[in-house]
């Protein structure tokens, strides 16, 4: 049976001067799955995200989304093609309201342009109203009920994480990459976020997840890849990855049985 590939990363290498942060990394993320990416600190996980989303240029290799190469595209162009992400360090517009932050993401799918924003014609006003309505819906969807008027910078940490996800979902992504989305959360918050990720996937969005919480990754993800010193050392379902001798030595600790 043919398995549809949504994201294909082929032989990606990234060097900073003489340092190889990534070396010949290949991944194949399938449509409709939750794919986990784990590894020790400094393994190259966020660097790989940055290469895939246009923040870093590749030294070698190729990244394709839905069969179309992403090389040479700017980050906003990659978002327009359906690849959204969140960041390890939260990047919200702190002095804008939560609702306005989500609306910013939604503007990636707007058509009015600068002229429409200046002239404020009927079509532009209707589109702006639609953007606001969809932003409110996404606020409710991620669990930020009645917090639209709060300044993003005044929200609790966990709510800021949810807001980042809502803003990313506002771009209507095919693929959503999450960089340590539950870092700093308590067990209850992590469980709620895991439920949100499953709901997002069930809604038709493929997820790519970097996370240090190995228990969460192994319980949530359909498949997992492991990076160590910029190289992929294992890939497969959770059970096989946890039994892999190289993973045990590099990341999970202990010795294989």
C-alpha positions in Angstrom: 0.0 0.0 0.0 1.3 3.4 -1.0 2.0 5.8 1.9 1.6 9.5 1.1 4.7 11.6 2.1 4.0 15.1 3.1 7.5 16.3 4.1 10.6 14.8 2.6 14.0 15.8 4.0 16.8 14.4 1.9 20.5 14.4 2.9 20.3 17.7 4.7 23.7 19.1 5.9 24.3 22.4 7.6 27.7 23.7 8.5 28.6 26.8 10.4 32.2 27.4 9.4 34.0 24.2 10.2 31.3 22.9 12.5 28.8 20.4 11.0 25.5 21.0 12.9 23.7 18.5 10.7 25.2 15.8 8.6 23.2 13.9 5.9 19.9 13.9 7.7 16.9 12.4 5.9 13.3 12.2 7.2 10.0 11.2 5.6 6.9 12.6 7.4 3.7 11.0 6.3 0.4 12.7 5.7 -1.7 12.6 8.8 0.8 11.4 11.4 2.4 12.9 14.5 6.2 12.5 14.0 8.5 13.0 16.9 12.1 14.3 16.8 14.2 13.7 19.9 17.8 13.8 20.9 20.2 15.3 23.5 20.8 19.0 23.8 22.8 20.2 20.9 21.9 17.3 18.7 20.7 19.6 15.9 16.9 19.4 16.3 16.1 23.1 16.2 18.8 23.7 13.5 16.9 21.2 11.4 13.6 23.0 12.0 15.4 26.3 11.0 16.7 24.7 7.8 13.2 23.3 6.9 11.4 26.6 7.5 13.8 28.9 5.7 15.6 30.6 8.6 18.8 28.8 7.6 20.1 28.0 4.1 21.2 24.4 3.5 24.8 23.5 3.0 23.6 20.4 1.1 20.4 18.4 0.7 16.8 19.2 -0.1 13.5 19.8 1.7 10.2 19.1 -0.1 6.7 19.8 1.1 4.0 18.0 -0.7 6.4 17.3 -3.6 7.5 20.9 -4.0 11.0 22.0 -3.0 11.3 24.7 -0.4 14.9 25.7 -1.2 15.3 29.4 -1.8 12.0 30.4 -0.3 11.7 33.0 2.4 10.0 31.9 5.7 6.7 33.7 4.9 6.6 31.9 1.5 7.1 28.6 3.2 4.2 29.4 5.5 2.1 30.3 2.5 2.8 26.8 1.1 1.4 25.2 4.2 4.4 24.7 6.6 3.9 26.6 9.9 5.9 26.3 13.1 6.2 27.4 16.7 9.5 28.3 18.5 11.4 27.0 21.4 11.5 30.5 22.8 8.0 32.0 22.6 7.8 34.7 19.9 4.5 36.5 20.4 3.7 40.2 19.9 3.6 40.9 23.6 2.0 44.3 23.4 -0.8 43.2 21.1 -3.9 41.3 22.3 -4.1 37.6 22.1 -6.8 37.9 19.4 -4.7 40.3 17.4 -1.8 37.8 17.5 -4.0 35.1 16.0 -5.3 37.6 13.4 -1.7 38.3 12.3 -1.3 34.6 11.5 -4.6 34.6 9.6 -3.4 37.5 7.4 -1.1 35.0 5.6 -4.4 33.8 3.9 -5.8 37.3 3.2 -6.2 38.8 -0.2 -6.8 42.5 0.5 -3.2 43.7 0.3 -1.8 47.1 1.2 -4.2 49.0 -1.1 -7.2 47.3 0.3 -6.1 48.1 3.8 -5.8 51.8 2.9 -9.0 52.1 1.0 -11.1 49.9 3.4 -13.6 48.9 0.7 -16.5 46.5 1.3 -14.5 43.4 0.4 -11.7 44.4 2.7 -14.1 45.0 5.6 -15.8 41.7 5.0 -12.5 39.9 4.9 -11.3 41.6 8.1 -14.5 40.5 9.9 -14.0 36.9 8.7 -10.4 37.0 9.9 -11.6 38.2 13.3 -14.3 35.5 13.5 -11.8 32.7 12.6 -9.3 34.0 15.1 -11.9 33.9 17.8 -12.8 30.3 16.8 -9.1 29.3 17.0 -8.8 30.9 20.5 -11.6 28.7 21.7 -10.2 25.7 19.9 -6.9 25.8 21.8 -8.6 26.5 25.1 -8.1 30.3 25.4 -11.8 31.1 26.0 -12.5 34.8 26.8 -8.9 35.8 26.7 -8.9 37.5 23.4 -8.6 41.0 24.9 -5.7 40.2 27.1 -2.3 41.4 26.1 -0.2 38.4 24.9 2.6 39.3 27.2 0.3 39.2 30.2 -0.9 35.7 29.6 0.3 32.8 31.8 3.2 30.8 30.2 1.0 27.8 29.2 -1.6 30.1 27.6 1.2 31.8 25.6 2.2 28.4 24.3 -1.4 27.7 23.3 -1.6 31.2 21.7 1.4 30.4 19.5 -0.3 27.2 18.3 -3.5 29.2 17.5 -1.5 31.7 15.5 0.2 29.0 13.6 -3.1 27.2 12.9 -4.5 30.5 11.6 -2.2 30.1 8.6 -4.1 26.9 7.6 -1.0 24.7 7.6 -0.7 21.2 6.1 2.2 20.6 8.5 2.7 22.2 11.9 6.2 21.9 13.5 6.3 22.4 17.2 9.6 23.1 19.0 9.4 22.0 22.6 5.7 23.0 23.0 5.3 21.6 26.6 8.6 22.7 28.0 8.1 24.2 31.5 4.7 22.8 31.9 3.4 20.7 34.8 2.0 17.1 34.2 -1.6 18.3 34.0 -0.8 21.0 31.4 1.3 18.5 29.4 -1.6 16.1 29.3 -3.9 18.8 28.1 -1.5 19.8 25.4 -1.1 16.2 24.3 -4.9 16.1 23.9 -4.8 19.3 21.8 -2.1 17.8 19.5 -4.2 14.8 18.9 -7.2 17.0 18.2 -5.2 19.1 15.7 -4.0 15.9 13.9 -7.6 14.6 13.8 -8.6 17.9 12.2 -6.3 17.2 9.3 -3.0 18.8 10.2 0.2 16.7 10.2 2.4 17.3 13.2 6.2 17.3 13.6 7.3 17.6 17.2 10.6 18.3 18.9 10.3 17.5 22.6 12.5 16.5 25.5 9.6 14.8 27.3 10.4 11.3 26.1 7.3 9.8 27.8 5.0 12.2 26.0 6.7 11.6 22.6 6.6 7.9 22.9 3.0 7.9 23.9 1.8 10.4 21.3 3.9 10.0 18.2 3.2 7.5 15.4 6.9 7.4 14.5 10.1 8.9 16.1 13.5 9.9 14.8 16.5 10.4 17.0 19.4 12.8 16.3 22.7 12.7 18.0 25.6 15.1 17.1 23.8 16.2 14.0 23.1 12.7 12.6 20.0 10.6 12.6 20.8 7.5 14.5 17.4 5.8 14.7 13.9 6.0 13.3 10.7 3.9 13.7 7.8 3.3 16.0 8.2 4.2 19.7 8.8 0.6 20.9 11.6 -0.1 18.3 13.3 3.3 19.0 13.3 2.7 22.7 15.0 -0.7 22.2 17.6 0.7 19.8 21.1 0.3 21.3 22.4 3.6 19.8 19.4 5.5 21.3 19.9 3.9 24.7 23.5 4.9 24.7 23.1 8.4 23.3 19.9 9.6 24.9 17.8 7.4 27.1 20.6 6.2 29.3 21.3 2.8 30.6 22.3 -0.3 28.7 20.3 -2.3 26.2 18.8 -5.6 27.3 
